[in-house]
Amino acid sequence: MAQEIDLNISPSTSSDCPSDGAPKRKRNCDWEAESSDVTVADSQPLMASSSAYVKDVPVAQRVVGGWIAWPNSFLQESLDGFLRNVRPSQAHWITVRNMVEDSSDFEPAVIDDVSAEFRFREDDYAKHLAAITDLIESQERVKGKATVSAATKKQCIENILKTAKAQQYTQGKWMLFPQKQDVDSVWEKIARATVVGELGCSSKVATSNPNDLDSNPLICMYTSDFTDLELVKRLLGNIRGLGFQVRAGFKPDVFTLLGINSGNKWRLSPTMYGDLLRE
C-alpha cells in the first residue's frame, strides 16, 4: 500500500537549477508555465484519418493547443514512428503519457487536461500568499527591509499544498536539463520508459525557453500525486535507473501556476523534497 506523506514538509532549500558542471549558461526551471501555450505561427492542427502517411506530416501541423502529444487520436502512429518523426530538436513542447493501466502511476488524462485545469482555483491560495506579502510590505515600511522567517515560509508552503490536495490538483515533476546536443537521445529514453509504465503518469520536453534561446532543454517527468511519497521516490529512483542524475528539486504544478519560481516575491523555495536528492 502506498505510504501517504504528511504535508508537514520542509521545502528544499536548494536552488531550482543547481550547477551540474555543464558550461555556464543561464538556466531557468520555471519557464514551463509560460511556454505551454506556445503555438506555431501559420499552422493548423491536422485532422487525419488512420490511413494518413504520418511520417510525411510536418511537425508544425501536429501542434494542437501548443502541444505535440502521443498518443494522438487523429494520427494512428506507433511510438517508434512518433519518436522517429517528432524530435525535441525539431519541435518545442512534446508530451507522452503512461499507457499501462495497472501501473502504479497511471492517469487516463494527459497532463494538460482541461478538467485538471478547472480543479485549480487560484483564489483559494490568495490568503496564504497575501499573508507573506503583507509581512514583507509592513517590515519594509518600518525597517526599510524585510525578513521572512523559515517557520513562516514553511507554514505558507504547508497551506498551499493542503489546498492543492483539497482541490485534487496534486501533479508534480522531477526535472532534467540535458545539453541541446543530447536532448533527442535523452528524451527517447524518458519517453519509452514513461509509455510502458516505468516512470510516472506522463513526461514532456521543451527545447528551450522562448525568452532565453541559450537555455538548456527541459524534460519534466510527472507523478500524479505529490503527497504520495512512494510514488515520488519511485519516480526519482527509476529516472536514476535510466542513468540520469536529477539535480533540481521536485516541483508541484501548483507552484508553477502560482508563480512560485526562482526569486519569487514571497521568498519561498520553488521546489521541495530536496532531501531525497541526497539519499
KOLPA-835697 format. One record per residue: residue in three letters; x, y, z of N, C-alpha, C in turn. Coordinates in Angstrom, 1 decimal, decimal comma. Example, Ala and Ser with C-alpha at 12.3 -4.5 7.8 and 13.67 -1.06 7.14 Angstrom:
2
<ALA <13,2 -5,7 7,8> <12,3 -4,5 7,8> <13,2 -3,3 7,8>>
<SER <12,8 -2,2 7,1> <13,7 -1,1 7,1> <12,9 0,0 7,9>>
END
This chain:
279
<MET <0,9 -1,2 0,0> <0,0 0,0 0,0> <0,9 1,2 0,0>>
<ALA <0,5 2,2 -0,8> <1,3 3,4 -0,9> <1,3 4,2 0,4>>
<GLN <2,5 4,7 0,8> <2,6 5,5 2,0> <2,2 6,9 1,7>>
<GLU <1,2 7,5 2,4> <0,8 8,9 2,1> <1,6 9,8 3,1>>
<ILE <2,3 10,8 2,5> <3,1 11,6 3,3> <2,3 12,7 4,0>>
<ASP <2,6 13,0 5,2> <2,1 14,2 5,9> <2,5 15,4 5,2>>
<LEU <1,6 16,4 5,0> <2,0 17,6 4,3> <2,9 18,5 5,1>>
<ASN <3,3 18,2 6,3> <4,2 19,0 7,1> <5,6 18,7 6,5>>
<ILE <5,8 19,4 5,4> <7,1 19,1 4,6> <7,9 20,4 4,7>>
<SER <9,2 20,2 5,0> <10,2 21,3 4,9> <10,6 21,4 3,4>>
<PRO <10,3 22,5 2,8> <10,7 22,7 1,4> <12,2 22,7 1,2>>
<SER <12,6 22,3 0,0> <14,0 22,2 -0,3> <14,6 23,6 -0,2>>
<THR <15,8 23,7 0,3> <16,5 25,0 0,4> <17,4 25,2 -0,7>>
<SER <17,6 24,2 -1,6> <18,5 24,3 -2,7> <17,8 25,0 -3,9>>
<SER <18,7 25,5 -4,8> <18,2 26,2 -5,9> <17,4 25,3 -6,9>>
<ASP <16,5 25,9 -7,6> <15,8 25,2 -8,7> <16,8 24,6 -9,7>>
<CYS <17,8 25,3 -10,0> <18,7 24,9 -11,1> <20,1 24,9 -10,6>>
<PRO <20,5 23,9 -9,8> <21,9 23,8 -9,3> <22,8 23,5 -10,4>>
<SER <24,1 23,9 -10,2> <25,1 23,7 -11,2> <25,3 22,2 -11,4>>
<ASP <25,6 21,8 -12,6> <25,9 20,4 -12,9> <27,2 20,2 -13,6>>
<GLY <28,0 21,2 -13,5> <29,3 21,1 -14,1> <29,3 21,4 -15,6>>
<ALA <28,1 21,7 -16,2> <28,0 21,9 -17,6> <28,5 23,3 -17,9>>
<PRO <28,7 23,7 -19,1> <29,2 25,1 -19,4> <28,2 26,1 -18,8>>
<LYS <28,7 27,1 -18,3> <27,9 28,1 -17,6> <27,0 28,8 -18,6>>
<ARG <25,7 28,6 -18,5> <24,7 29,3 -19,3> <23,5 29,4 -18,4>>
<LYS <22,7 30,4 -18,7> <21,5 30,7 -17,9> <20,5 29,6 -18,0>>
<ARG <20,0 29,1 -16,9> <19,0 28,0 -16,9> <17,9 28,5 -16,0>>
<ASN <16,7 28,2 -16,4> <15,5 28,6 -15,6> <14,5 27,5 -15,7>>
<CYS <14,2 26,9 -14,5> <13,3 25,8 -14,4> <11,9 26,2 -14,4>>
<ASP <11,6 27,5 -14,5> <10,2 28,0 -14,3> <9,5 28,3 -15,6>>
<TRP <10,2 28,2 -16,7> <9,5 28,7 -17,9> <8,5 27,7 -18,5>>
<GLU <8,3 26,5 -17,9> <7,3 25,6 -18,4> <5,9 26,2 -18,3>>
<ALA <5,7 27,1 -17,3> <4,4 27,6 -17,1> <4,0 28,6 -18,2>>
<GLU <5,0 29,4 -18,7> <4,7 30,4 -19,6> <4,9 29,9 -21,1>>
<SER <5,4 28,7 -21,3> <5,6 28,2 -22,6> <4,6 27,2 -23,1>>
<SER <3,7 26,7 -22,2> <2,9 25,6 -22,6> <1,8 26,0 -23,6>>
<ASP <1,6 27,3 -23,8> <0,6 27,7 -24,7> <1,1 28,2 -26,0>>
<VAL <2,4 27,9 -26,2> <3,1 28,4 -27,5> <2,4 27,7 -28,7>>
<THR <2,1 28,4 -29,7> <1,6 27,8 -30,9> <2,5 28,1 -32,1>>
<VAL <2,4 27,3 -33,1> <3,2 27,5 -34,3> <2,5 28,5 -35,2>>
<ALA <3,2 29,5 -35,6> <2,5 30,5 -36,5> <2,2 29,9 -37,8>>
<ASP <1,0 30,3 -38,3> <0,5 30,0 -39,7> <0,4 28,5 -39,8>>
<SER <0,1 27,7 -38,8> <-0,1 26,3 -38,9> <-1,5 26,0 -38,4>>
<GLN <-2,1 24,9 -38,9> <-3,4 24,4 -38,5> <-3,2 23,0 -38,0>>
<PRO <-3,9 22,6 -36,9> <-3,8 21,2 -36,4> <-4,3 20,2 -37,5>>
<LEU <-3,6 19,1 -37,6> <-4,0 18,1 -38,7> <-5,1 17,2 -38,2>>
<MET <-6,2 17,1 -39,0> <-7,3 16,2 -38,7> <-7,1 15,0 -39,7>>
<ALA <-6,4 14,0 -39,4> <-6,1 13,0 -40,4> <-6,8 11,7 -40,1>>
<SER <-7,0 10,9 -41,1> <-7,6 9,6 -40,9> <-6,5 8,6 -40,5>>
<SER <-6,9 7,4 -40,1> <-5,9 6,4 -39,7> <-5,0 5,9 -40,9>>
<SER <-5,4 6,3 -42,1> <-4,6 5,9 -43,2> <-3,6 6,9 -43,6>>
<ALA <-3,5 8,0 -42,9> <-2,6 9,0 -43,2> <-1,1 8,5 -43,2>>
<TYR <-0,4 8,9 -44,1> <1,0 8,5 -44,2> <1,8 9,4 -43,2>>
<VAL <1,8 9,1 -41,9> <2,2 10,0 -40,9> <3,6 10,5 -40,9>>
<LYS <4,5 9,7 -41,5> <5,9 10,2 -41,5> <6,1 11,5 -42,3>>
<ASP <5,1 11,7 -43,2> <5,2 12,9 -44,0> <4,5 14,1 -43,5>>
<VAL <3,8 13,9 -42,3> <3,1 15,0 -41,7> <4,1 16,0 -41,1>>
<PRO <4,1 17,3 -41,5> <5,0 18,3 -41,0> <4,8 18,4 -39,5>>
<VAL <5,9 18,7 -38,8> <5,9 18,8 -37,3> <4,9 20,0 -37,0>>
<ALA <4,9 21,1 -37,7> <4,1 22,2 -37,4> <2,6 21,8 -37,4>>
<GLN <2,2 20,9 -38,3> <0,8 20,5 -38,4> <0,3 19,5 -37,3>>
<ARG <1,3 19,1 -36,5> <0,9 18,2 -35,4> <0,6 19,0 -34,1>>
<VAL <0,8 20,3 -34,1> <0,6 21,0 -32,9> <-0,8 21,3 -32,6>>
<VAL <-1,3 20,9 -31,4> <-2,7 21,1 -31,0> <-2,6 21,8 -29,6>>
<GLY <-3,1 23,0 -29,6> <-3,1 23,7 -28,3> <-1,7 24,0 -27,7>>
<GLY <-0,7 24,1 -28,6> <0,7 24,3 -28,2> <1,5 23,1 -28,0>>
<TRP <0,8 21,9 -28,1> <1,5 20,6 -27,8> <1,5 19,7 -29,0>>
<ILE <2,5 18,8 -29,0> <2,5 17,7 -29,9> <2,5 16,5 -28,9>>
<ALA <1,4 15,7 -29,0> <1,2 14,7 -28,0> <1,2 13,3 -28,6>>
<TRP <1,6 12,3 -27,8> <1,4 10,9 -28,2> <0,8 10,2 -27,0>>
<PRO <-0,3 9,4 -27,2> <-0,9 9,1 -28,5> <-1,8 10,2 -29,0>>
<ASN <-2,0 10,2 -30,3> <-2,8 11,2 -30,9> <-4,0 10,5 -31,6>>
<SER <-5,2 10,9 -31,3> <-6,4 10,2 -31,7> <-6,6 10,4 -33,2>>
<PHE <-6,0 11,4 -33,8> <-6,2 11,7 -35,3> <-5,1 11,0 -36,1>>
<LEU <-3,9 10,8 -35,5> <-2,8 10,1 -36,2> <-2,6 8,8 -35,5>>
<GLN <-2,9 7,7 -36,2> <-2,7 6,4 -35,6> <-1,2 6,0 -35,8>>
<GLU <-0,4 6,4 -34,9> <1,1 6,3 -35,1> <1,7 5,5 -34,0>>
<SER <2,6 4,6 -34,3> <3,3 3,9 -33,3> <4,2 4,8 -32,5>>
<LEU <4,6 4,3 -31,3> <5,6 5,1 -30,5> <6,9 5,2 -31,3>>
<ASP <7,3 4,1 -31,9> <8,6 4,1 -32,6> <8,5 5,2 -33,7>>
<GLY <7,4 5,2 -34,4> <7,2 6,2 -35,5> <7,2 7,6 -35,0>>
<PHE <6,5 7,8 -33,9> <6,4 9,2 -33,3> <7,8 9,7 -32,9>>
<LEU <8,6 8,8 -32,2> <9,9 9,2 -31,7> <10,8 9,5 -32,9>>
<ARG <10,6 8,8 -34,0> <11,4 9,0 -35,2> <11,0 10,2 -35,9>>
<ASN <9,7 10,5 -35,9> <9,2 11,6 -36,8> <9,2 13,0 -36,0>>
<VAL <9,1 12,9 -34,7> <9,0 14,2 -33,9> <10,1 14,1 -32,8>>
<ARG <11,1 15,0 -33,0> <12,2 15,0 -32,1> <12,2 16,4 -31,4>>
<PRO <12,7 16,4 -30,2> <12,8 17,7 -29,5> <13,6 18,7 -30,2>>
<SER <14,6 18,3 -30,9> <15,5 19,2 -31,7> <14,7 19,9 -32,8>>
<GLN <13,5 19,4 -33,2> <12,7 19,9 -34,2> <11,4 20,6 -33,8>>
<ALA <11,0 20,4 -32,5> <9,8 20,9 -32,0> <10,0 21,5 -30,6>>
<HIS <8,9 22,2 -30,2> <9,0 22,9 -28,9> <8,5 22,0 -27,8>>
<TRP <7,2 21,9 -27,6> <6,6 21,1 -26,5> <6,1 19,8 -27,0>>
<ILE <6,6 18,7 -26,5> <6,2 17,3 -26,8> <5,8 16,6 -25,5>>
<THR <4,8 15,8 -25,6> <4,4 15,1 -24,4> <4,0 13,6 -24,7>>
<VAL <4,3 12,7 -23,8> <3,8 11,3 -23,9> <3,2 11,0 -22,5>>
<ARG <2,4 9,9 -22,5> <1,8 9,5 -21,2> <1,9 8,0 -21,0>>
<ASN <1,8 7,7 -19,8> <1,8 6,3 -19,3> <0,6 5,6 -19,9>>
<MET <0,8 4,4 -20,6> <-0,3 3,7 -21,2> <-0,6 2,4 -20,5>>
<VAL <0,0 2,1 -19,4> <-0,2 0,9 -18,7> <-1,2 1,1 -17,6>>
<GLU <-2,4 0,6 -17,7> <-3,5 0,9 -16,8> <-3,2 0,4 -15,4>>
<ASP <-2,5 -0,8 -15,3> <-2,3 -1,4 -14,0> <-1,0 -1,0 -13,4>>
<SER <-0,3 0,0 -13,9> <0,9 0,5 -13,3> <0,6 1,4 -12,2>>
<SER <1,6 1,7 -11,4> <1,4 2,4 -10,1> <1,0 3,9 -10,2>>
<ASP <1,3 4,5 -11,4> <1,1 5,9 -11,5> <0,4 6,2 -12,9>>
<PHE <-0,7 5,4 -13,2> <-1,4 5,6 -14,4> <-2,5 6,6 -14,2>>
<GLU <-2,7 7,6 -15,1> <-3,8 8,5 -15,1> <-4,4 8,6 -16,6>>
<PRO <-5,7 8,4 -16,7> <-6,2 8,4 -18,1> <-6,0 9,7 -18,8>>
<ALA <-6,0 10,9 -18,1> <-5,9 12,2 -18,7> <-4,5 12,6 -19,0>>
<VAL <-4,3 13,3 -20,0> <-2,9 13,9 -20,3> <-2,7 15,0 -19,3>>
<ILE <-1,4 15,5 -19,2> <-1,0 16,4 -18,2> <-1,7 17,8 -18,3>>
<ASP <-2,1 18,2 -19,5> <-2,8 19,5 -19,6> <-4,3 19,3 -19,8>>
<ASP <-4,8 18,3 -19,3> <-6,3 18,0 -19,4> <-7,1 19,2 -18,9>>
<VAL <-8,2 19,5 -19,6> <-9,0 20,7 -19,2> <-9,6 20,5 -17,8>>
<SER <-10,0 19,3 -17,5> <-10,6 19,1 -16,2> <-9,7 19,3 -15,1>>
<ALA <-8,4 19,0 -15,3> <-7,4 19,3 -14,3> <-7,2 20,7 -14,1>>
<GLU <-7,2 21,5 -15,2> <-7,1 23,0 -15,0> <-8,2 23,6 -14,3>>
<PHE <-9,4 23,0 -14,4> <-10,6 23,6 -13,7> <-10,5 23,2 -12,2>>
<ARG <-9,8 22,2 -11,9> <-9,6 21,9 -10,4> <-8,8 23,0 -9,7>>
<PHE <-7,9 23,6 -10,5> <-7,0 24,6 -9,9> <-7,8 25,9 -9,8>>
<ARG <-8,0 26,4 -8,6> <-8,7 27,7 -8,4> <-7,8 28,6 -7,6>>
<GLU <-7,2 29,6 -8,3> <-6,2 30,4 -7,8> <-6,6 31,2 -6,5>>
<ASP <-7,9 31,6 -6,5> <-8,3 32,4 -5,4> <-8,2 31,7 -4,1>>
<ASP <-8,3 30,4 -4,1> <-8,2 29,6 -2,8> <-6,8 29,7 -2,2>>
<TYR <-5,8 30,2 -2,9> <-4,4 30,3 -2,4> <-4,1 31,7 -2,0>>
<ALA <-4,9 32,6 -2,4> <-4,6 34,1 -2,2> <-4,3 34,5 -0,8>>
<LYS <-5,0 34,0 0,1> <-4,8 34,4 1,5> <-3,5 33,9 2,1>>
<HIS <-3,0 32,8 1,6> <-1,8 32,2 2,1> <-0,6 33,1 1,6>>
<LEU <-0,6 33,5 0,4> <0,4 34,3 -0,2> <0,3 35,7 0,3>>
<ALA <-0,9 36,2 0,5> <-1,1 37,6 0,9> <-0,5 37,8 2,3>>
<ALA <-0,6 36,8 3,1> <0,0 36,9 4,5> <1,5 37,3 4,4>>
<ILE <2,2 36,6 3,5> <3,6 36,9 3,4> <3,8 38,3 2,7>>
<THR <3,0 38,6 1,7> <3,1 39,9 1,0> <2,9 41,0 2,1>>
<ASP <1,9 40,9 2,9> <1,7 41,9 3,9> <2,8 42,0 4,9>>
<LEU <3,4 40,9 5,3> <4,5 40,9 6,2> <5,7 41,6 5,6>>
<ILE <6,0 41,3 4,4> <7,2 42,0 3,7> <6,9 43,5 3,6>>
<GLU <5,8 43,8 3,1> <5,5 45,3 2,9> <5,5 46,0 4,2>>
<SER <5,0 45,5 5,3> <4,9 46,2 6,6> <6,3 46,3 7,2>>
<GLN <7,2 45,3 7,0> <8,5 45,4 7,5> <9,3 46,4 6,7>>
<GLU <9,1 46,4 5,4> <9,9 47,4 4,6> <9,5 48,8 4,9>>
<ARG <8,2 49,0 5,2> <7,8 50,4 5,6> <8,4 50,9 6,9>>
<VAL <8,6 50,0 7,8> <9,1 50,3 9,1> <10,6 50,3 9,2>>
<LYS <11,2 49,2 8,6> <12,6 49,0 8,8> <13,4 49,2 7,5>>
<GLY <12,7 49,4 6,4> <13,4 49,6 5,1> <13,9 48,3 4,5>>
<LYS <13,7 47,2 5,2> <14,0 45,8 4,7> <13,1 44,8 5,4>>
<ALA <13,0 43,6 4,8> <12,1 42,6 5,4> <12,8 41,3 5,5>>
<THR <12,4 40,5 6,5> <12,9 39,2 6,7> <11,7 38,3 6,9>>
<VAL <11,7 37,2 6,1> <10,6 36,2 6,3> <11,2 35,0 7,0>>
<SER <10,7 34,6 8,1> <11,3 33,5 8,9> <11,0 32,2 8,2>>
<ALA <11,9 31,2 8,5> <11,8 29,9 7,9> <10,4 29,3 8,4>>
<ALA <10,0 29,6 9,6> <8,7 29,0 10,1> <7,5 29,6 9,3>>
<THR <7,6 30,8 9,0> <6,5 31,5 8,2> <6,5 30,9 6,8>>
<LYS <7,6 30,7 6,2> <7,6 30,1 4,8> <7,1 28,7 4,9>>
<LYS <7,5 28,0 5,9> <7,1 26,6 6,0> <5,6 26,5 6,1>>
<GLN <5,0 27,4 7,0> <3,6 27,3 7,2> <2,8 27,7 5,9>>
<CYS <3,3 28,6 5,1> <2,7 29,0 3,9> <2,7 27,9 2,9>>
<ILE <3,9 27,2 2,8> <4,0 26,1 1,8> <3,0 25,0 2,2>>
<GLU <3,0 24,7 3,5> <2,0 23,6 4,0> <0,6 24,0 3,6>>
<ASN <0,2 25,2 3,8> <-1,2 25,7 3,5> <-1,4 25,5 2,0>>
<ILE <-0,4 25,9 1,2> <-0,6 25,8 -0,3> <-0,8 24,3 -0,7>>
<LEU <0,1 23,4 -0,1> <0,0 22,0 -0,5> <-1,3 21,4 0,0>>
<LYS <-1,8 21,8 1,2> <-3,1 21,3 1,6> <-4,2 21,7 0,8>>
<THR <-4,1 23,0 0,3> <-5,2 23,5 -0,6> <-5,2 22,7 -1,9>>
<ALA <-4,0 22,5 -2,4> <-3,8 21,7 -3,7> <-4,4 20,3 -3,5>>
<LYS <-4,1 19,7 -2,4> <-4,7 18,4 -2,2> <-6,2 18,4 -2,1>>
<ALA <-6,8 19,4 -1,4> <-8,2 19,5 -1,4> <-8,8 19,7 -2,7>>
<GLN <-8,1 20,4 -3,6> <-8,6 20,6 -5,0> <-8,3 19,4 -5,9>>
<GLN <-7,6 18,4 -5,4> <-7,1 17,3 -6,2> <-6,3 17,7 -7,3>>
<TYR <-5,5 18,8 -7,1> <-4,5 19,2 -8,0> <-3,1 18,9 -7,6>>
<THR <-2,8 17,6 -7,7> <-1,6 17,1 -7,0> <-0,5 16,7 -7,9>>
<GLN <-0,5 17,0 -9,2> <0,6 16,6 -10,1> <1,8 17,4 -9,7>>
<GLY <3,0 16,8 -10,0> <4,2 17,5 -9,8> <5,3 16,7 -10,6>>
<LYS <6,5 17,3 -10,7> <7,5 16,8 -11,6> <8,9 16,9 -11,0>>
<TRP <9,7 15,8 -11,4> <11,2 15,9 -11,3> <11,6 16,5 -12,7>>
<MET <12,8 17,1 -12,7> <13,2 17,8 -14,0> <14,6 17,4 -14,3>>
<LEU <14,9 17,4 -15,6> <16,2 17,2 -16,2> <16,5 18,3 -17,1>>
<PHE <17,8 18,7 -17,2> <18,2 19,7 -18,1> <19,4 19,2 -19,0>>
<PRO <19,1 18,4 -20,0> <20,1 17,9 -20,9> <20,7 19,0 -21,8>>
<GLN <22,0 18,7 -22,2> <22,5 19,6 -23,2> <21,8 19,5 -24,5>>
<LYS <21,8 20,5 -25,3> <21,0 20,5 -26,6> <21,4 19,4 -27,5>>
<GLN <22,6 19,1 -27,6> <23,1 18,0 -28,5> <22,6 16,6 -28,0>>
<ASP <22,2 16,5 -26,7> <21,8 15,2 -26,1> <20,3 15,1 -26,0>>
<VAL <19,5 16,1 -26,3> <18,1 16,1 -25,9> <17,3 15,0 -26,6>>
<ASP <17,6 14,7 -27,9> <16,9 13,7 -28,6> <17,1 12,3 -28,0>>
<SER <18,3 12,0 -27,7> <18,6 10,7 -27,1> <18,0 10,5 -25,7>>
<VAL <18,2 11,6 -24,9> <17,7 11,6 -23,5> <16,2 11,4 -23,5>>
<TRP <15,5 12,2 -24,4> <14,0 12,2 -24,4> <13,5 10,8 -24,9>>
<GLU <14,2 10,2 -25,8> <13,7 8,9 -26,3> <13,7 7,9 -25,1>>
<LYS <14,7 7,9 -24,3> <14,8 7,0 -23,2> <13,6 7,3 -22,2>>
<ILE <13,5 8,6 -21,9> <12,4 9,0 -21,0> <11,0 8,7 -21,5>>
<ALA <10,8 9,0 -22,8> <9,5 8,7 -23,4> <9,2 7,3 -23,4>>
<ARG <10,1 6,4 -23,8> <9,8 5,0 -23,8> <9,5 4,4 -22,4>>
<ALA <10,3 4,9 -21,5> <10,0 4,4 -20,1> <8,7 4,9 -19,6>>
<THR <8,3 6,1 -19,9> <7,0 6,6 -19,5> <5,9 5,8 -20,0>>
<VAL <5,9 5,6 -21,3> <4,8 4,9 -22,0> <4,6 3,5 -21,5>>
<VAL <5,6 2,8 -21,1> <5,5 1,4 -20,6> <5,3 1,3 -19,1>>
<GLY <5,1 2,5 -18,4> <4,7 2,5 -17,0> <5,9 2,4 -16,1>>
<GLU <7,1 2,7 -16,6> <8,3 2,6 -15,7> <8,7 3,9 -15,0>>
<LEU <8,0 5,0 -15,4> <8,2 6,3 -14,7> <7,0 6,7 -14,0>>
<GLY <6,4 7,9 -14,4> <5,2 8,4 -13,7> <4,0 8,4 -14,7>>
<CYS <3,1 9,3 -14,5> <1,9 9,4 -15,3> <2,1 10,0 -16,7>>
<SER <3,2 10,8 -16,8> <3,4 11,4 -18,1> <4,8 12,1 -18,1>>
<SER <5,3 12,5 -19,3> <6,5 13,3 -19,3> <6,4 14,3 -20,5>>
<LYS <7,2 15,3 -20,4> <7,2 16,3 -21,5> <8,5 16,9 -21,7>>
<VAL <8,8 17,4 -22,9> <10,1 18,0 -23,2> <9,9 19,3 -23,9>>
<ALA <10,7 20,3 -23,7> <10,8 21,5 -24,5> <12,2 21,8 -24,8>>
<THR <12,5 22,4 -25,9> <13,9 22,5 -26,4> <14,5 23,7 -25,7>>
<SER <13,8 24,8 -25,5> <14,5 26,0 -24,9> <13,4 26,9 -24,4>>
<ASN <13,8 27,8 -23,5> <13,0 28,9 -23,0> <12,8 29,9 -24,2>>
<PRO <11,6 30,2 -24,7> <11,5 31,1 -25,8> <12,0 32,5 -25,4>>
<ASN <12,1 32,8 -24,1> <12,6 34,1 -23,7> <14,1 34,1 -23,5>>
<ASP <14,7 32,9 -23,6> <16,2 32,7 -23,4> <16,6 31,6 -24,3>>
<LEU <17,0 31,8 -25,5> <17,2 30,8 -26,5> <18,6 30,1 -26,2>>
<ASP <19,4 30,6 -25,3> <20,6 29,9 -24,9> <20,4 28,9 -23,8>>
<SER <19,2 28,9 -23,2> <18,9 28,0 -22,1> <18,9 26,5 -22,6>>
<ASN <19,2 25,6 -21,6> <19,1 24,2 -21,9> <17,7 23,7 -22,1>>
<PRO <17,5 22,6 -22,8> <16,2 22,0 -22,8> <15,7 21,6 -21,5>>
<LEU <14,4 21,4 -21,3> <13,8 21,0 -20,1> <13,0 19,7 -20,3>>
<ILE <13,2 18,7 -19,5> <12,4 17,5 -19,5> <11,7 17,4 -18,2>>
<CYS <10,4 17,3 -18,1> <9,6 17,1 -16,9> <9,1 15,7 -16,9>>
<MET <9,2 15,0 -15,7> <8,7 13,7 -15,5> <7,7 13,7 -14,4>>
<TYR <6,4 13,4 -14,6> <5,4 13,7 -13,7> <4,9 12,5 -12,9>>
<THR <4,5 12,8 -11,7> <3,7 11,9 -10,9> <2,4 12,5 -10,6>>
<SER <1,4 11,7 -10,4> <0,0 12,2 -10,3> <-0,3 12,7 -8,9>>
<ASP <0,6 12,4 -7,9> <0,2 12,8 -6,5> <1,5 13,1 -5,7>>
<PHE <1,8 14,4 -5,5> <3,0 14,7 -4,8> <2,9 14,4 -3,3>>
<THR <1,7 14,1 -2,8> <1,5 13,7 -1,4> <1,9 12,2 -1,1>>
<ASP <2,0 11,4 -2,2> <2,3 10,0 -2,1> <3,8 9,8 -2,2>>
<LEU <4,5 9,7 -1,0> <5,9 9,7 -1,0> <6,5 8,5 -1,8>>
<GLU <5,8 7,4 -1,8> <6,2 6,2 -2,5> <6,3 6,5 -4,0>>
<LEU <5,3 7,1 -4,5> <5,3 7,5 -6,0> <6,4 8,4 -6,3>>
<VAL <6,6 9,4 -5,5> <7,6 10,4 -5,7> <9,0 9,8 -5,7>>
<LYS <9,3 8,9 -4,7> <10,5 8,2 -4,6> <10,7 7,2 -5,7>>
<ARG <9,6 6,5 -6,1> <9,7 5,5 -7,2> <10,1 6,2 -8,5>>
<LEU <9,5 7,4 -8,8> <9,8 8,1 -10,0> <11,3 8,6 -10,0>>
<LEU <11,7 9,1 -8,9> <13,1 9,6 -8,8> <14,1 8,4 -9,0>>
<GLY <13,8 7,3 -8,3> <14,7 6,1 -8,4> <14,7 5,5 -9,8>>
<ASN <13,6 5,5 -10,5> <13,6 5,0 -11,9> <14,2 5,9 -12,9>>
<ILE <14,1 7,2 -12,7> <14,9 8,2 -13,5> <16,4 7,9 -13,4>>
<ARG <16,8 7,7 -12,1> <18,2 7,4 -11,9> <18,6 6,1 -12,5>>
<GLY <17,7 5,1 -12,4> <17,9 3,8 -13,0> <18,1 3,9 -14,5>>
<LEU <17,7 4,9 -15,2> <17,9 5,0 -16,6> <19,3 5,7 -16,9>>
<GLY <20,0 6,0 -15,8> <21,3 6,6 -15,9> <21,4 8,1 -15,9>>
<PHE <20,3 8,8 -15,4> <20,2 10,2 -15,3> <20,3 10,7 -13,9>>
<GLN <21,1 11,8 -13,7> <21,2 12,3 -12,4> <20,3 13,6 -12,2>>
<VAL <19,4 13,5 -11,3> <18,5 14,6 -11,0> <19,1 15,6 -10,0>>
<ARG <19,2 16,8 -10,4> <19,9 17,8 -9,5> <19,0 18,9 -9,0>>
<ALA <17,8 19,1 -9,7> <16,9 20,1 -9,2> <15,8 19,4 -8,4>>
<GLY <15,2 20,1 -7,4> <14,2 19,5 -6,5> <12,9 19,3 -7,3>>
<PHE <12,0 18,6 -6,6> <10,7 18,3 -7,1> <9,8 19,5 -7,1>>
<LYS <9,0 19,7 -8,2> <8,2 20,9 -8,2> <6,7 20,6 -8,5>>
<PRO <5,9 20,9 -7,5> <4,4 20,7 -7,7> <3,9 21,6 -8,8>>
<ASP <3,0 21,2 -9,6> <2,4 22,0 -10,6> <1,8 23,3 -10,0>>
<VAL <1,2 23,2 -8,8> <0,6 24,3 -8,2> <1,6 25,5 -8,0>>
<PHE <2,9 25,1 -7,7> <3,9 26,2 -7,6> <4,1 26,9 -8,9>>
<THR <4,1 26,1 -10,0> <4,3 26,7 -11,3> <3,1 27,7 -11,6>>
<LEU <1,9 27,3 -11,4> <0,8 28,1 -11,7> <0,6 29,3 -10,8>>
<LEU <1,1 29,2 -9,6> <1,1 30,4 -8,7> <2,3 31,3 -8,9>>
<GLY <3,2 31,0 -9,7> <4,4 31,8 -9,9> <5,4 31,7 -8,8>>
<ILE <5,4 30,5 -8,1> <6,5 30,3 -7,1> <7,7 29,8 -7,8>>
<ASN <8,4 30,7 -8,4> <9,6 30,3 -9,2> <10,8 30,8 -8,5>>
<SER <12,0 30,6 -9,1> <13,2 31,1 -8,6> <13,1 32,7 -8,4>>
<GLY <13,5 33,1 -7,2> <13,5 34,6 -7,0> <12,1 35,2 -6,8>>
<ASN <11,1 34,3 -6,4> <9,7 34,8 -6,3> <9,6 35,9 -5,2>>
<LYS <8,6 36,7 -5,3> <8,4 37,8 -4,4> <8,1 37,4 -3,0>>
<TRP <7,6 36,2 -2,8> <7,3 35,7 -1,4> <8,5 35,1 -0,7>>
<ARG <9,6 34,9 -1,5> <10,9 34,3 -1,0> <10,7 32,9 -0,6>>
<LEU <9,8 32,2 -1,3> <9,5 30,8 -1,0> <10,4 29,9 -1,9>>
<SER <10,8 28,7 -1,3> <11,5 27,8 -2,2> <10,7 27,3 -3,3>>
<PRO <11,1 27,3 -4,5> <10,3 26,8 -5,7> <10,3 25,3 -5,8>>
<THR <11,0 24,6 -5,0> <11,0 23,1 -5,1> <10,9 22,5 -3,7>>
<MET <10,7 21,2 -3,6> <10,6 20,5 -2,4> <11,3 19,2 -2,5>>
<TYR <11,3 18,4 -1,5> <11,9 17,0 -1,5> <13,4 17,1 -1,8>>
<GLY <14,0 18,2 -1,5> <15,5 18,2 -1,7> <16,2 17,2 -1,0>>
<ASP <15,7 16,7 0,2> <16,4 15,7 1,0> <16,5 14,4 0,2>>
<LEU <15,5 14,1 -0,7> <15,6 12,8 -1,4> <16,8 12,8 -2,4>>
<LEU <17,2 14,0 -2,9> <18,3 14,0 -3,8> <19,6 13,6 -3,1>>
<ARG <19,7 13,7 -1,8> <20,9 13,4 -1,1> <20,9 11,9 -0,6>>
<GLU <19,8 11,2 -0,9> <19,8 9,8 -0,4> <20,6 8,9 -1,4>>
END
